[in-house]
Amino acid sequence: MQNLSAKYGKTLNLDKLTSYCPGCGHGVVTRLVAEAIEELGIRERAIAIVGIGCGGFSHHYMDIDAIEATHGRSPSFAIGYKLCRPDNIVFTYAGDGDTCAIGLGDLLHAANKGLPITTIMVNNTVFGMTGGQMSPTTLAGQITATTVKGRDVTWQGYPLLVPEMMREMPGVKYLARETVATAKHIMSAKKSIKKAFECQVKGLGYSFVEVIVPCPTGLKMSVRDAYKWCNEKMITYFKPQVFKNEME
């Protein structure tokens, strides 16, 4: 086997400061993605398609090739790339604002196609980069920059449950929701992210992992309180679970 560490360096994680805010869940998820790629030995074939938003910085902290897609279009970019280079491991990395708002149509059609592509959706229930506005996944009653009295579902609708929307799609072969709320949850998230990549390596079909994370800045909370909110409020609605696993 080729010594990739000698070719690329000791680790996929670059030793540099990130632009993520203190306590941001993106930092944890970015590391878990990097570790999964390293452990599976797919570093040389992997390419990230990142969206617009905080998740768009993820490839700055991994020694990996990447394409920056237009807002919401990373699933469509990934389809085009995978069709041209089917031997490569293609994954998208984006937040709930990019993925669930302007990009929801692209996401669902990509999932329904069933191509071997992996999507990591980081859900912090706000548009984090632009000031903490309400996103499609903002919880009922949650205060944001645009819902100062809390999200009112009677006219602003309910938080989207994206994996549940994909559950009956035959082309989706691995489907999970995880969180980084606690150390135990992080270990579970690592397993699901790795399985999602394994699903693509085996050529089985589409794989998707939603990861529930806190955004202390967007929530206007301390890091401690944001993680408490994530563990007590967010995952009460967005219940971590594996919806589909057709790996066997």
C-alpha positions as CSV (number, residue, x, y, z in Angstrom):
1,M,0.0,0.0,0.0
2,Q,1.2,3.5,-0.8
3,N,2.5,5.5,2.1
4,L,0.1,8.4,2.0
5,S,1.5,9.9,5.1
6,A,4.8,10.3,3.5
7,K,3.2,11.8,0.4
8,Y,0.7,14.2,2.0
9,G,1.9,14.7,5.6
10,K,1.2,13.0,8.9
11,T,-2.5,13.9,9.1
12,L,-5.4,15.2,7.0
13,N,-6.1,17.8,9.6
14,L,-4.0,20.9,8.9
15,D,-2.2,22.5,11.9
16,K,-3.7,26.0,11.6
17,L,-6.2,28.2,13.4
18,T,-9.7,28.0,12.1
19,S,-12.2,30.8,11.6
20,Y,-14.9,28.9,13.5
21,C,-16.2,30.7,16.5
22,P,-15.3,29.4,19.9
23,G,-17.4,26.3,20.7
24,C,-18.7,25.9,17.1
25,G,-19.7,22.4,16.4
26,H,-18.2,22.6,12.9
27,G,-14.8,22.1,14.3
28,V,-15.7,18.7,15.7
29,V,-17.5,17.6,12.6
30,T,-14.6,18.7,10.3
31,R,-12.2,16.6,12.4
32,L,-14.5,13.5,12.3
33,V,-14.8,13.7,8.5
34,A,-11.0,14.0,8.2
35,E,-10.5,11.0,10.6
36,A,-13.0,8.9,8.6
37,I,-11.2,9.6,5.3
38,E,-7.8,8.8,6.9
39,E,-8.9,5.6,8.5
40,L,-10.5,4.3,5.3
41,G,-7.4,5.0,3.3
42,I,-9.3,7.1,0.7
43,R,-7.4,10.3,1.1
44,E,-6.0,10.3,-2.4
45,R,-9.4,9.8,-4.1
46,A,-11.5,12.0,-1.8
47,I,-12.9,15.4,-2.9
48,A,-15.0,17.8,-0.9
49,I,-17.8,19.9,-2.4
50,V,-18.6,22.6,0.1
51,G,-21.5,25.0,0.3
52,I,-21.8,28.6,1.3
53,G,-21.7,29.4,5.0
54,C,-19.6,28.4,7.9
55,G,-19.3,24.9,6.5
56,G,-17.7,26.3,3.4
57,F,-14.5,26.8,5.4
58,S,-14.2,23.2,6.3
59,H,-11.8,22.3,3.4
60,H,-9.4,25.0,4.6
61,Y,-8.5,22.8,7.5
62,M,-8.1,19.5,5.7
63,D,-5.3,18.6,3.3
64,I,-7.8,17.6,0.6
65,D,-9.0,18.7,-2.8
66,A,-12.2,20.7,-2.8
67,I,-14.7,22.6,-5.0
68,E,-16.6,25.5,-3.6
69,A,-20.2,25.3,-5.0
70,T,-22.7,28.1,-5.4
71,H,-25.2,28.5,-2.6
72,G,-27.2,25.4,-2.1
73,R,-25.9,23.6,-5.2
74,S,-23.2,21.3,-3.7
75,P,-25.3,18.1,-4.3
76,S,-25.7,19.0,-8.0
77,F,-22.0,19.8,-8.3
78,A,-21.3,16.4,-6.6
79,I,-23.4,14.6,-9.1
80,G,-21.6,16.1,-12.0
81,Y,-18.2,15.3,-10.6
82,K,-19.1,11.8,-9.7
83,L,-20.5,11.1,-13.1
84,C,-17.2,12.3,-14.6
85,R,-14.9,10.7,-12.1
86,P,-16.8,7.7,-10.7
87,D,-13.7,6.2,-9.0
88,N,-13.3,9.3,-6.7
89,I,-14.9,9.6,-3.3
90,V,-17.2,12.6,-3.5
91,F,-18.8,14.2,-0.4
92,T,-20.6,17.4,0.3
93,Y,-20.3,19.4,3.5
94,A,-22.7,22.2,4.2
95,G,-24.9,23.6,6.9
96,D,-28.7,23.5,7.4
97,G,-29.2,27.0,5.9
98,D,-27.4,26.1,2.7
99,T,-28.8,22.6,2.5
100,C,-32.3,23.0,3.7
101,A,-33.3,26.4,2.2
102,I,-32.1,27.2,-1.3
103,G,-30.5,23.8,-1.6
104,L,-33.3,21.5,-0.5
105,G,-34.4,20.6,-4.1
106,D,-30.9,19.8,-5.1
107,L,-30.4,17.7,-2.0
108,L,-33.6,15.6,-2.4
109,H,-33.1,15.0,-6.1
110,A,-29.5,13.9,-5.5
111,A,-30.6,11.5,-2.8
112,N,-33.4,10.2,-5.0
113,K,-30.9,9.5,-7.8
114,G,-29.1,7.1,-5.5
115,L,-25.6,7.8,-6.9
116,P,-22.7,6.8,-4.5
117,I,-22.2,10.2,-3.0
118,T,-21.9,11.2,0.7
119,T,-23.5,14.2,2.3
120,I,-22.7,15.6,5.7
121,M,-25.2,18.2,6.8
122,V,-24.3,20.2,9.9
123,N,-27.5,21.5,11.5
124,N,-27.2,24.3,14.1
125,T,-30.7,25.6,13.5
126,V,-29.7,29.1,12.4
127,F,-28.0,30.9,9.5
128,G,-24.7,31.1,11.5
129,M,-22.5,33.1,9.1
130,T,-24.9,35.9,8.4
131,G,-26.1,36.8,11.9
132,G,-28.1,34.0,13.4
133,Q,-31.3,34.3,11.4
134,M,-34.1,31.7,11.4
135,S,-33.3,28.7,9.1
136,P,-35.6,26.0,7.9
137,T,-34.6,23.9,11.0
138,T,-35.0,26.6,13.7
139,L,-37.0,25.1,16.5
140,A,-40.5,26.1,17.4
141,G,-40.3,29.1,19.8
142,Q,-36.6,29.5,19.2
143,I,-35.4,33.1,19.3
144,T,-33.2,34.2,16.4
145,A,-32.2,37.5,14.8
146,T,-35.4,37.3,12.7
147,T,-37.7,35.6,15.2
148,V,-37.2,37.9,18.2
149,K,-40.4,36.5,19.8
150,G,-39.6,32.9,18.9
151,R,-40.4,30.9,15.8
152,D,-44.2,30.8,15.4
153,V,-45.1,27.6,13.5
154,T,-48.6,28.8,12.8
155,W,-47.2,31.0,10.0
156,Q,-43.5,30.3,9.8
157,G,-43.9,26.5,9.5
158,Y,-42.3,23.6,11.4
159,P,-38.6,22.7,11.6
160,L,-37.6,20.4,8.7
161,L,-36.8,16.8,9.5
162,V,-34.6,16.1,6.5
163,P,-33.6,12.4,7.0
164,E,-37.2,11.6,7.6
165,M,-37.9,13.0,4.1
166,M,-35.4,10.6,2.6
167,R,-36.3,7.5,4.5
168,E,-38.4,5.9,1.7
169,M,-36.1,6.7,-1.1
170,P,-34.7,3.4,-2.4
171,G,-31.4,5.0,-3.6
172,V,-30.5,6.1,-0.1
173,K,-28.5,3.3,1.5
174,Y,-27.2,4.8,4.7
175,L,-29.1,7.5,6.5
176,A,-28.5,8.8,10.0
177,R,-28.8,11.7,12.4
178,E,-26.1,12.3,15.0
179,T,-24.9,15.1,17.3
180,V,-21.8,16.4,19.0
181,A,-23.6,17.4,22.2
182,T,-21.6,15.1,24.5
183,A,-18.4,13.0,24.2
184,K,-20.5,9.8,23.9
185,H,-22.5,11.4,21.1
186,I,-19.3,12.4,19.3
187,M,-18.1,8.8,19.3
188,S,-21.5,7.7,17.7
189,A,-21.2,10.5,15.1
190,K,-17.8,9.3,14.2
191,K,-19.1,5.8,13.5
192,S,-21.9,7.0,11.3
193,I,-19.7,9.4,9.3
194,K,-17.3,6.6,8.7
195,K,-20.1,4.2,7.6
196,A,-21.5,6.8,5.3
197,F,-18.1,7.0,3.5
198,E,-17.9,3.1,3.5
199,C,-21.3,3.0,1.8
200,Q,-19.8,5.1,-1.1
201,V,-16.6,3.1,-1.2
202,K,-18.7,-0.1,-1.7
203,G,-20.7,1.7,-4.4
204,L,-24.0,0.9,-2.7
205,G,-25.7,4.3,-3.2
206,Y,-26.4,7.6,-1.6
207,S,-25.4,8.2,2.1
208,F,-26.4,11.1,4.3
209,V,-25.5,12.0,7.9
210,E,-27.1,15.0,9.6
211,V,-25.1,16.2,12.6
212,I,-26.8,18.4,15.2
213,V,-24.4,21.0,16.6
214,P,-24.5,24.1,18.8
215,C,-23.8,27.6,17.4
216,P,-22.9,29.7,20.5
217,T,-22.6,32.9,18.5
218,G,-25.9,32.4,16.7
219,L,-27.7,31.3,19.8
220,K,-26.2,34.2,21.8
221,M,-25.1,31.8,24.5
222,S,-21.9,30.8,26.3
223,V,-20.3,27.7,24.9
224,R,-21.4,25.7,28.0
225,D,-25.0,26.9,27.7
226,A,-25.0,26.3,23.9
227,Y,-24.0,22.6,24.4
228,K,-26.6,22.2,27.1
229,W,-29.2,23.6,24.8
230,C,-28.1,21.2,22.1
231,N,-28.3,18.2,24.5
232,E,-31.6,19.2,26.1
233,K,-33.6,21.0,23.4
234,M,-32.2,20.4,19.9
235,I,-31.9,16.6,20.1
236,T,-35.3,16.3,21.7
237,Y,-36.8,17.3,18.4
238,F,-34.0,16.2,16.1
239,K,-33.6,12.7,17.6
240,P,-30.3,11.0,16.8
241,Q,-30.7,7.6,15.2
242,V,-29.8,5.5,12.3
243,F,-32.7,5.4,9.9
244,K,-31.3,3.1,7.2
245,N,-28.3,0.9,7.0
246,E,-28.1,-1.3,4.0
247,M,-24.3,-1.8,4.4
248,E,-24.6,-5.6,4.8
